[in-house]
């Protein structure tokens, strides 16, 4: 596996991978890889001839009081995992390469980024969209794969690719979960043993809610019960629990397909997100 940090070298390497009409799938990550990320890499290898993974902890998507400095970083471990999966290339630029001096152009995400995690983390999705657009231009993949755990992010990237005419197929990979149902996340490492056990209340509450809504229960009443169940399970607060249109993310007061149950909750200093298809 090649590890590349220079854009000119990246362009040459990707051109070589594409010789003979071969295809390239990109998996953008911030490192601290777990089995969820590995499932994206495996999907990339199924849908394209070569898998390219990027690792970049993007400062522009972190707020001033968020965990940018503390975000887990272990490139050597991550690179070894990717090599085991047959990844063709690891793109691992530094901040100076991604945002050279004088960098002043940013993508602004409109209504899709205003609610849910966008409301709790102002500017977050502007930073995500900007860095993903740069990665698309740098790697020039045929396909890009994002996990469905961050459904709002996936919807925003799909809209951005359409709006800005990126000729890239954007694929969502199913949420990878631990055996107890908790969605895999790099931030799960922040949880203590007791918190990790209690965190299972989150997916359990969402599963109950999704079934209730799909079978005709009142949406607002069900969402309120779900928030209460998450807090009763050991979470300190709930940022949101919402039923949304799966494509445009509009909040729904009555169930209609396609719908997604979206949620974010906080336990101590750790903020977890999850979502489920409804119906």
N, C-alpha and C positions, 0 to 999 in steps of 0.2 A: 504493500500500500504506500502510495506517495503521500507525503505530508508537505503541503505547499503554503507559503506565507506571502508570496509576491504575486501581484496581479498579472504581470506579464508572463511569469512562469505558469500561472493558472491557465491563462488563455491557451498557451502552447499545449499544456497537458490535456485540456478538454478537447482541443482540436484533434489531438492524437487519438483520444478515446473514441471520437466520433468518426474516424476514418472507416471507410467501407459502409457508410450508412448506419453505423451503430448508434443507439440511443442512450441518453444519460438521464437518470433520475436524481434529483437533489433532495436531501433531507436536511433542512436547516435546524440546528440545535444550539443550545447554550452550554452544552457539555453536561457534566455530572450524569453521565448516561446510565439508564436503567433498562429493564426489560421492555418497557414501553417504547423507548427509543429504538431498541434492537428490533422490535416488531416493525417499525417504520422502515428500517434498513432492509429487512427481509422482504417487505412489500416492494421496495424500490428495485430489488434484484429480480422480483417476479415480473414487474411491468416494464423494465428497461434492461438494456444489455449491461450497463454499468451503473453502480451506485456511487454518488458523490455525497459526502456528508460535510457540512460546515459546523464549526464550533466557534462561536463568538458570543461572549457575554456583553450584550448591547446596552451601553449606558443610557441611551436616549429613551429607553422604555421603562426605566426605573424612576420613581419619584424621589424627591429630596430626603424623605424619611423611610425609604424602602431599603431592601437588603442587597444593594449592588455590591458593596464591599465584602459582605459576608457570603455572597452566593458561592456555593461549592465549586471548586475548580481542581481538576486532576487530569490534565491532558494526557499524561503517560498512560494512565489506566484506561481512559477513554479510547486512545489510539489502539491499545492492545485489543480491546473489545471489538473495535471496528475491523481490525485486521483479521480477527477470527471469523468475522462474518463475510469476508471476501470483498470488503469495500475497496473500490478502485483508488479513491483519492480522498484525503482529508484536507479541506480548506480551512486554515486556522490563522486568519489575519489578526493583527493587533489593532488597537484603537486608532493609531496613527495612519494605518493603511485604510481602514474603513472610513475614517473621518479626518482627512488630511487638513492641515492648517488652512483656515479660511472657509471651511465647509459651512455653507449657509442655506442649502436647499433642502426642504423637508416636505414630505407628503402629509396633508391634513385629511384625516378621516372625518367624514361628516356624520350623518345620523346613525349609521351602523355602529359607530364608536362612542356614541354619547351616553348610552344607558349601560346597565349591568356593570361589568368590570371597568368600562370607560368612565362611569360616574364615580366609582370608588378610586380610580387611578387616573386622574386627568392627564392627558397627553400620552398615556401609555400606548394606545393603538396608533397614534401618529408615529411614535418611535418604532413600533413593530413594522408598520407599512413601509417606512423609509428604509429600514435595514433590509427588509425582504426584497424590496425593489432593487436595491443595490446588489444583493446576492443573485437575483435573477439576471441582472446585467453582467455580473462578473462571471458566473458559472455558465450561463446560457443553456439551461437544461431543457429537455423536451417535456419532462414531467417534474412536478414538485409535490412532495407528500408532507401532510401536516396531520397531527393527531386530532381526533375528534374531541378529546377531553376539553380543549379550549374551543368550544363551538363558535363563540363570538369571533375569535381570531380567524378561524377557518372561513366563516362567512365574509369577513372583511377582506381577506386575501383573495377569495374568489371574485369579489366585487372589484377589487383593485386590478386584478389581472384582466378582467373584462373591460373596465373603464379605461385603462392605459394601454390596451391592445398588446399585452404580453401573449405571445403565441406559445403558451405553456399550459398543459393539462394540470389542474389542481385537484389532487385526490385526497380524500379524508380517510384516515386509518382508524378502525374501531378502537375504543378506549381499552387499554390494557389494565387489568385489575389484579390485585393480590387475591389470594384464595378466600379472604374474608370479605371481598367486595370493594375495598377501598381502591380508588383509582391510583395508579402508580404516578408518582411525582417526585422530582428532585427535592421539593420542599418537605416531603414526608420525613426526610432525615433530621429535620429540626424538631420533630416530636419526641417527647420522652416516651419511655415504655408504656407508662400509664395513659398518656395522651394518645399514643398509637392504638391502643386497645379501644379507647373511647371513641376514636375517630370513625369507627365502623357505623356509628349512629347516623352519619351523614348519608352514605349510599343507601342504607336501610330505609331512612325516612323518604328519600327520593323515590325508591322503588315502590313503596306503599302509595305515595302520592300519584305517581304515573299510572298505576293500576286503577286508582280511584277515579282519576279524571277521565281515563279512557272508558270507564264503565258508567259515566254519567254523573259523578259527584260534582257539586258546585265548585267551580274553580277557585274563587276567592276564599271560600271557607277551607278548602283543601290546602291552599298555599299557607294560610295562617296556621293550620294544624301542623303542617310540615316544619315551618319555622320554629314553632314551639317544641316539636319533637327533637330538632337538631340541638337546640339550647339545653333541653332536658337531658340529652345524651352526653353533655359535657363541653359543648362549644360555648365560648364566651359571648359571641354575637354572630348575627347573620347579616351579611351585606345585602343579599337579595335572594329570594326564591321566586321565580317567575315562570309562567307559561308563555312561550314565544313562538311566533311563526318561524319555522326552521330555516327559511330562506332570507326573509327581510328583517327578522328579529323583532318585529312588532309585538308588543305585549298583547296577550289574548285574555279576554275575560270569559270567553266561552271556547270550548274545545273545537278545533277544526284541524284537519290534516293539511300539510305536514306540520307537526308541532314538536317542540322540544322543551323539556323542563330544565331550566338553567338555575344554578345556585352557586353561591360563594359564602363561606363561613370562616370564622376566625377562632383559633384555639391558642391561647397565649399569644406569642408573636408570629404564629404561623397562619397563613391564609390559604385555604384550600378551595378549589373549584371542582365542580362536577356537573354532569348533565345526562339526561336520558331521553331517548325518543319516546313519544307518547302515542300509543295506539299502533 
